């Protein structure tokens, strides 16, 4: 029975606690650089920017938010319009928190996409806003969407997304069940915070032993300093890569995932 190609790579520095990387409060109109830390935002998909009153949890004065309007027509160009945040580093762990307020005709479904280096964007998750007219706190762990072998900057997009029926949803549908989504819809974003662990890697070879028994795949390896590793798999060397889980000492995958032909082992 054949099994995937194993890539022993990138034993990184010791595990660190996530720290605050960059914060956007949008309290200076027209400025898209991070108010704290290092990073820059840019607007996507032809939406226009307006500065509106910010979240009540922002105690600074003046308190404004990033207002976005002019999203695509109903059902058109999903995941194309919103905002992108560029962080200058690669990360082994990354978390996003922000506050968002949607108007009654604005899309209430947000997709969060992650791109690294020159690679394609992958979905980190989708978020649903359940109330309009007030700021709602949102958070998402982006770590599972990170490529363990990427280099360079990390880009995170928050964009309007359609439902499975191809339509942009809103918080409150009309009495007949249709969506009142329209071009007048507005998003307000405020207090965008990234916390993470900047990846500082030293590449060392891991000696991996591989054995198969029926549908089981057994992996074994050791490292003098680390006993915790993350296993990744992908249908091709070009990705996308996804995490199988955190593993210790002798490792077993049961059963072998047929479409996944390539594996990477990273630490932590």
C-alpha positions in Angstrom: 0.0 0.0 0.0 1.4 3.4 -0.9 1.4 6.3 1.4 2.2 10.0 1.3 5.5 11.8 1.0 6.8 13.0 4.4 8.6 16.2 4.7 10.7 16.5 7.9 11.1 20.2 8.2 11.3 23.4 10.2 11.9 22.6 13.9 11.2 26.1 15.3 12.2 28.0 18.3 10.7 27.3 21.7 6.9 27.7 22.1 6.0 31.3 23.1 2.9 32.9 24.4 1.0 35.0 21.8 1.6 38.8 22.2 0.0 41.8 20.7 1.3 42.3 17.1 -0.8 45.1 15.8 -3.9 47.2 16.7 -6.1 49.4 14.4 -8.5 51.9 16.1 -9.1 54.0 13.0 -9.2 57.2 15.1 -7.2 59.2 12.6 -9.3 59.7 9.4 -7.5 58.5 6.3 -4.7 56.7 8.1 -4.6 52.9 7.5 -1.4 52.1 9.3 -1.7 50.3 12.6 -2.1 52.6 15.6 0.0 50.2 17.6 2.6 47.7 16.4 3.5 47.2 12.7 1.0 46.7 9.9 -1.0 48.4 7.2 -4.6 48.0 5.9 -6.0 48.4 2.4 -9.5 48.5 1.0 -10.7 45.8 -1.3 -13.2 45.4 -4.1 -14.0 49.0 -4.9 -15.8 49.8 -1.6 -15.5 53.4 -0.4 -14.3 54.6 3.0 -16.0 56.9 5.4 -15.2 57.6 9.0 -18.1 57.0 11.4 -18.5 57.0 15.1 -16.5 54.1 16.7 -17.2 51.4 19.2 -18.2 52.6 22.8 -15.4 50.3 24.1 -12.8 52.6 22.5 -12.2 55.2 25.2 -10.0 57.4 23.1 -11.1 60.7 21.7 -11.9 61.4 18.9 -13.4 57.9 18.5 -14.0 56.9 14.9 -14.3 53.6 13.0 -13.5 52.4 9.5 -16.8 52.7 7.6 -17.1 50.7 4.3 -19.9 51.1 1.8 -20.6 50.3 -1.8 -20.3 46.5 -1.6 -21.0 44.5 -4.8 -24.6 44.0 -5.9 -26.6 41.1 -4.5 -24.9 37.7 -5.3 -22.0 39.3 -7.2 -18.3 38.9 -6.6 -18.4 37.1 -3.2 -15.3 37.4 -1.0 -13.9 40.2 -3.1 -14.9 43.3 -1.1 -13.9 44.4 2.4 -10.5 45.1 4.0 -7.1 43.5 4.1 -4.5 43.8 6.9 -0.9 43.2 6.1 1.5 42.1 8.9 5.2 42.1 8.0 6.0 38.7 9.6 5.2 35.0 9.3 3.6 33.4 12.4 3.4 30.0 14.1 0.2 31.2 15.9 -2.1 34.1 15.1 -5.4 35.3 16.6 -7.8 38.0 15.4 -10.2 40.1 17.4 -12.3 43.0 16.2 -15.6 44.8 16.6 -18.1 45.2 13.7 -21.3 47.0 13.2 -23.6 46.3 10.2 -26.5 48.4 8.9 -29.8 46.7 8.1 -29.0 46.3 4.4 -25.4 45.3 4.8 -24.0 41.7 4.5 -24.0 39.9 7.8 -21.7 37.1 6.8 -17.9 37.8 7.0 -15.3 35.5 5.6 -11.8 35.7 7.0 -9.0 34.7 4.5 -5.3 34.3 5.1 -2.5 34.7 2.6 1.2 34.3 3.1 4.1 35.3 0.9 3.1 34.8 -2.7 0.7 32.0 -1.8 -3.1 31.9 -2.4 -5.6 32.9 0.2 -7.2 30.2 2.3 -10.2 30.4 4.5 -9.6 30.7 8.2 -13.3 30.8 9.0 -16.6 32.6 8.6 -18.4 34.8 11.1 -22.1 35.7 11.3 -23.3 39.0 12.7 -26.6 38.4 14.5 -27.6 42.0 15.3 -27.5 45.2 13.3 -27.0 48.8 14.5 -24.6 47.9 17.4 -20.9 46.9 17.6 -20.5 43.2 18.0 -17.2 41.7 19.2 -15.7 39.0 16.9 -12.7 36.7 17.3 -11.1 33.9 15.4 -8.0 31.7 15.7 -6.2 31.9 12.4 -3.4 29.4 13.4 -5.0 26.5 11.4 -4.8 28.5 8.2 -1.1 29.3 8.5 1.4 27.6 6.2 4.2 26.2 8.4 6.8 26.8 5.7 5.8 30.2 4.5 8.0 33.3 4.6 7.5 37.0 4.4 4.4 38.9 5.2 1.0 37.6 6.3 -2.2 39.1 4.9 -5.6 38.8 6.5 -8.8 39.7 4.6 -12.2 40.3 6.1 -14.7 40.2 3.2 -18.4 40.0 2.5 -19.5 36.4 1.8 -22.6 34.8 0.3 -24.6 31.9 1.8 -24.9 28.5 0.1 -27.7 29.9 -2.1 -25.3 32.5 -3.6 -26.9 35.5 -1.9 -25.6 38.0 0.6 -27.5 37.6 3.9 -28.6 40.3 6.3 -29.4 40.3 10.0 -33.2 40.7 9.4 -34.8 39.3 6.3 -38.1 40.7 4.9 -41.4 39.2 6.0 -41.4 37.1 2.8 -37.9 35.7 3.7 -36.0 37.7 1.1 -32.9 39.6 1.9 -33.0 43.4 2.0 -29.3 43.5 1.1 -28.4 46.6 -1.0 -25.6 48.9 -2.1 -26.5 51.3 0.7 -25.3 48.8 3.3 -22.4 49.9 5.6 -19.9 48.1 7.7 -18.1 49.7 10.6 -14.9 48.1 11.8 -13.1 49.1 15.0 -10.5 47.9 17.5 -8.9 45.3 15.2 -6.3 43.4 17.2 -3.9 40.7 16.1 -2.1 38.6 18.7 0.4 36.0 17.7 3.8 34.3 17.8 6.3 35.4 15.2 7.9 32.4 13.7 11.6 32.3 14.2 12.7 29.0 12.7 15.9 27.0 12.5 15.7 24.3 10.0 16.8 20.9 11.2 16.2 17.5 9.8 13.9 15.2 11.8 14.6 11.5 11.5 11.2 10.0 10.9 10.4 6.3 10.9 7.4 5.3 8.9 5.5 1.9 9.0 2.2 0.7 7.8 -0.2 -2.0 9.0 -3.5 -2.4 7.3 -5.0 1.0 7.2 -2.9 2.4 10.0 0.1 4.7 9.4 2.7 4.9 12.2 5.1 7.8 12.5 8.0 7.9 14.9 10.5 10.7 15.6 12.4 12.3 18.4 14.1 15.6 19.1 16.4 16.3 22.1 14.6 19.6 23.1 11.0 19.2 22.0 8.3 16.6 22.5 5.3 18.3 20.9 4.8 18.5 17.2 2.1 19.5 14.7 1.3 17.3 11.8 0.0 18.9 8.5 -1.3 17.3 5.4 -2.1 18.4 1.8 -3.2 16.8 -1.5 -0.1 18.4 -3.2 3.2 20.1 -2.4 1.7 23.4 -3.3 -1.0 23.1 -0.7 -3.3 24.0 0.8 -1.9 22.7 4.0 -4.2 21.9 6.9 -3.4 20.7 10.4 -4.1 17.1 11.4 -3.4 17.8 15.1 -0.8 18.1 17.8 1.1 14.9 18.4 3.6 13.5 20.9 6.3 10.9 20.8 5.2 7.9 18.7 2.3 8.9 16.4 -0.4 7.0 14.5 -2.9 8.2 11.9 -5.9 5.9 11.7 -7.0 5.5 8.9 -4.8 6.9 6.2 -6.6 9.8 4.5 -6.6 8.8 0.9 -6.6 12.2 -0.9 -3.9 13.5 1.4 -0.6 12.5 -0.1 1.9 14.8 1.5 2.7 15.5 5.1 4.8 18.0 7.1 6.0 17.8 10.7 6.6 21.1 12.5 7.3 22.2 16.0 5.6 23.5 17.9 
